[in-house]
């Protein structure tokens, strides 16, 4: 089994805020991330596929084609957007990195061709904070 990873980048703003809590409770739990004027990140998205190399190409999957799929179905929806307001698959969800990576998985997986296995996603919010998701 070979694991192939493609890295893509996007910039986006968001806010962590639970509308059923008071402003004080949100600030206590989320700190600066509850800023009413939003805050942004330079996200790094690692998309890892798994499989056996094709005997004709030597590829698990064509990385140029993978980049096109990721950009078309994920990055174009997220880059320079407000994740809370502009992204349909984050509507009515707490806009944490954990929920975002699950949403990205759900957006990308149906567009991969049959036989291509999505192994994991790793989403870096900062150089020191990231989440990983392996599907359900």
C-alpha angles and dihedrals in degrees: 000000000000124000118212121192129194119190122211131176136217138169120220143158128225145156131222106220132143107210092205090062130073121257088252093052091049091051091047093052102032102026114189090357088073091061106146089220093056129237133230144225139198098230125202116202120199113196114192124193126186132208147098121295115261108249091224098049105017087230130125082204134338105268093208090055090046090053091051092051093047092048095044097047103029119010096047088055095048110031114107091353135126101246093206096050110022106039115084096201092055094052112131093003129113101258098231123142087247093059092040094056090050090050091050090051091052091049096048106037098067091054097056113099121252112279094030110111120206103217104178148334124220116193120192113203091177131357088267102038125062141147129214128207129191099182127253 
